[in-house]
Amino acid sequence: MSETKMPAVEADVEVNEKEIATYELAFHVLPTIAEGEVETVFQKLKDIIAKKGEVTIEEAPAHFDLAYEIIKHLEGRNRKFTSAYFGWVRFTAKPAEVEALTEEIEGVDELLRHLLTKLTKLEDANPFYFHEALEEKRIENIEVDDKKAVVKKKPEVKEEAKEEVAEETKEEVKKEDGEADAEKV
């Protein structure tokens, strides 16, 4: 693995090479891929994983707007993307297989971005279904009685008061500077 790439597994954690661990591959499929072809890309990723491990849980990719713009170099130029198809796959595999798996996933051109993480037992037991969470209604309407609603206004500060505070602050800074100079001597 090159020096510029992050390891798929934390390097300082000793793991028995024969012990099977649980991993999660989260990924963004390029929004330029036709919606009908996204399932093919998803199946391609699961097939890659199946060669080295066993798929346990998955969430199929669905289209959504990204929190920020992602730039990817494609077709000889930098392209900006504001949306993608997001999905994830959980699987079990031997730690020794993860590096080869990562390299093969990086070869999938239809991916905008991906992240492979090793899960703790707690994370493994409690999967988070991203698309279900987005669909849940999180906004509640609050009714306010107009007669009881009170809007507090900020107290107005006169210009004279602002100038007085500015002058006092300047004087305090000068005193502190004078004391600091006296301490140096």
N, C-alpha and C positions, 0 to 999 in steps of 0.2 A: 504494500500500500504506500502511496506517495506521502511525503512529509506535509503536503498542504491539505490533505483530506482528514476530516475528523474520524476517529475510530468508531465503528458501529457499536462497540461495547467498551465500557470503561476499562482502561488498561491496568489500573492499579487493583482491580478486584480479581482475586484468584478464583477460578472456576474449574471444577473437575471437568475435563474435556469429554468425559463419557456421560455427564449429567445433562439432561435435556432442560432447556430454559424456555420461557415464554417471551415472545417479542411482538411488537406492533409496528406495522408499516403504515404510516399515514402519508397520503399523497394527494397532489393536485394534478388533474389531467388538463392539458391545454384546452382552452375554450374554443379553439379553432377546429377541434375534432368534432365531427358530426355527432349529434346526440345518440344516434343509433350505433355508432362505432365505439362509444365510451364503454359499453358492456364488453366489447371485444378486448379493449385495453385492460379492463379489470380482470378478465379471464386470463389474459397473457401474464399478468402479475401473479395471479393465483397459481398458474402452471409453473412459473419460475420458482415460487415458494415450495410447491409440492415436490419438486425435484430434491430439495434439501431438507424439508421438514413436513409438518402436517398443519393445514389450515384448520383453526378451531372456531373462530367467530369472524364475521365480516360485516361491513356496512357498505353497500353499493354506492358508487359515486353519484352525487347529485349536484346540479348547478347552483352556485351561489356567488354573491359579490364578495370580493376580497376586502379585508380591512384596509389594505394599502396596495399601491401599485407595485407589481413585480416585473422586473425587466429580465428578459432571457434572450440570449444571442441565438437567433434562428435565421437560416437562409441568408447568411452573410451580413446580417444587421441586427441591431438591438430592437426588440419588440417589447412594447409595454402591454401588460395585461391587468385588467381590473376585476376579472371574474375567472372562475375555474370550476371544474367538477371535483369535489372533495369526497374522498372515501378512505376507508382503512381496512386492514386485514390483520387479525391476530393469528399467530401460529407458534408451534413449538419446533425447536431445532437444537442441534448440538452447537455450542458456542464456536467450535472449530469451523463450522459451515457458514457462519454469518458473514465473514469477509468476502468469500466467493459469491454469496448471495447478493451482497451489497454491490459488488462490481457488475453483476448481471442486471440488477435493477437500474443502475446508472446508465446502462445501454438502451433503455427503453426511451425512444425519442419523443413519445407522446406525453411524457410527464413534464410538467412545469417545475415541480419541486417535490421532494419526498423526504421523510424522516423515519429512520429505523431506530426504535428504542427497545431496551430490555425492560420488561415489566417486573414489578415486585409482586409478591403473592397477593397483596391487598388490591393492587391495580388489576391484576388478572381476574380476581373474583368479582370486581365491580366495573364492568365495561361502561363507557360513556357513549351513548348513541347521539352523535352530533346533530343529525338531521331531525330526529325526534325532538330534541331540545329546542331547535329553531322553530318548530311548528307549534310548540306549547304557547298558549297565550300568556304573556308576561305583563301586560298592561291592564291596570284596573282603573275604572272610571271613578272619580271621587266627586260626589255632589256637594256643593257648597251653597249654603243659604246666604243670599246676597246681603241680608240685613245684619248678619253676624260677621261677615268677612271684613277684616280691617287691613288696610294697606298702610304700612309704616313708611313714612318718608324719611330720607336721610336729613339730619340737621344741616342747614346751610352754614358754611363757614365764610365769614366776610373776608375780603381781600386784606384788610388791615390786620386781622388776626393771623393770616398766613404769613404776612411780612414780619410780624413780631416773632413768630416761631422760627422763621428762617434766620433772623438776626441773633436770637438766643442760641441757636444751634451753632452758628459761626463763632460766637464768643466762646462757647464751651469747647469747640475744637481747638481754638487758639490757646486756651488755658491748658488743655491736655498736651498740646504740642510743646508748650513752654515747660511743663513739668517733665515731659519725656527728655527734653534737651538738658534740663538741670540734672536729671539722673545720670545722663551720659558723662557729665563732667566730673 
